[in-house]
Amino acid sequence: MAEPKENLLMEKIVSLCKRRGFIYQSSEIYGGINGFWDYGPLGAELKRNVKELWWHSMTRHRDDVVGLEATIIMAPQIWKASGHVDTFADLMRECPLTKKRVRADQVEAQSGIAYQFSGAKDGRIVNELFNRLMAEDDQNPVKLVVGEVLARVNDREQALTTAAALLEGNKDSTGRPWAQEVLKQLAAMPRSQESFSFLLLPGKPPESARNAAREFYAQAGIPEPILLGEDAEIIENSSDFHPESHVRLSASRPFNLMFKSHAGPIESEENVVYLRPETAQAIFAQFKNVLETSRQKVPFGIAQVGKAFRNEVTPRNFTFRSREFEQMELEYFIKPDEAIAAIFGGVTTVPESGHPGVPRPDWGWQAWHQYWVEERVAFYEGIGLARDTLGFHIQTPAELAHYARACTDILFKFPFSKPDGQGHVAGDELEGIAARSDFDLSQHARCSGKPMGVFDDELRTAWGQLPKEKQDDLWRRYYENRKKYLTTTGVADEAATSQATADANGLAKGQYIPHVIEPSAGVDRLMLALIASAYSETTSTDEKGKSDTRVVLKFHPRVAPIKVGVFPLLKNKPELVTKAQTVRDLLRSWMNVYYDEAGSIGKRYARQDEAGTPFCVTIDFDTLGEKPELLDTVTLRHRDDGRQERLAIGELLEWLRSKLR
Ligand code: GAP
């Protein structure tokens, strides 16, 4: 089996996705729109499978997680409380000529000669004044003076300025009105003192730098720019120039990634709303409602799947970084470690690698975090992403948000993933699993004024039985954590002390704000990972030496968009067609079936191989009883190795369903 090279592989994947109807560019007939993608017939099925598998494993297969389906647009105060309004930003830089923006940390280094201009002035007025004067009689005294000055300074603007200054003071008033008019017009001449810099790549003519500068100053309101203060300097490996326009970029500034709109007919500040940049916040905002209506008790989780929107500065790598995408997020609420220690006498921690097993009531945040990392890896393995295609990034203290205790990113080795200095490819983020402390619920409690705490009778009882020393220790630890949260979010010291004291007193009475572990995955990234992982090519050579390369998408049956292809051997044999359609209808209620009677069997197999269909069944004459022992059997073909076997129709459905569980 040939393994295509990385970038070539990405090109092949993009082309296959279009050709087979997995992914199309959004609005393609109008030239597309950057960062937006549509899923075609196979893509839509794959997406549905991915989301349903996640939903099943996260909610229906568990007793401790329930679902939520919230709106995309929510009260803007939610995004203020969550910190998105103030801090959800990428640093970006702008090309002053094309206005294209790039992320400050993603500008590739370039070398060349930087042409710098200190400004420009408008040549139009000078030319008009000059041409008007040249049309005068040769004996015109003003024309004679200007001609004389020009012979010395060889600059039209300077000649006009000097001549006007001379003539303005003329005793006999010859040329004085002309001089006053010229000085007035020259004083009003548009000028720019904004500097402009262009990186001339090796082999390019300097005139291209000047043309870019003229275009820039023309945009700045100087219709016929005369460039000023030209200078040139050799530049090596600089990330200061736009990769396409080669113009020096603006200083970096934060660019909020939320899409803004207005709710209602009036486009005013009070009506500003945001398209949600993550699904998580709705879960926090509805925490109390879910708790009260679902009969869940901490620890428990709330799961949500849905669209999220981020105005990414540079969408890239196909669907990997899009502006509209879907997330699958779980917020798993747990007791704070101080509550666990009070109830169980201590907090059980688990090894930092491997699955820690069935959850225990005395787990603290560390064990729950490790549990969810391993649960999520098991999910990925269960849908066909081998462990060696995954990687991990454990965020360093410097990378962690101030409130987070830990965050582990699960990575996938995409074809575009880059090797590090040692040539090791770790991969790019599929999902992040963060231990977010009680930050989110605390923020919403503070900003909405609505309590987000829970009452835990077990804690209250246990607390009463603790020795004083232990009570004091846990009280102090809880107090310090709460105070740290309050002061880092801007609460003044005195108020923070009083609130943290009240919170710690609350703990002693069985009250606390739950902490949260958040596994947050992207649907689109996972789909891309599944397609990249499934992609393979097989090359066969016929007896004449002609070779043929075929694409096979080796999806796990659980995610495959089509589970089985059903073919009558020949389409002009009604008895075969009828039986094939009966088989199709038998399977259809249980799985996605593709019925195909067009073309040779080989072509039909090839079509299903490219679609990633794991099994095909063919109805041939044997099944009609030509060989009595084969009556009511089908030929079942396995995509992965091309193996074929006979299976009784009566067993087919159960056999296929067993592969999808
Ligand atoms: N609530 C936490 C949160 O949203 P995140 O790391 O920003 O965390 C979670 O996003 C996941 O959402 C990522 O791991 C990724 O799979 C997906 N995601 C984020 N931005 C994306 C984008 N621009 N395009 C596609 N997927 C994206």
Residues whose N, C-alpha, C, O or C-beta is under 5 A from the ligand:
A	BS01	GAP	P277 E278 A280 R310 T319 F320 R321 S322 F325 Q327 E429 L430 E431 G432 S520 A521 G522 D524 R525
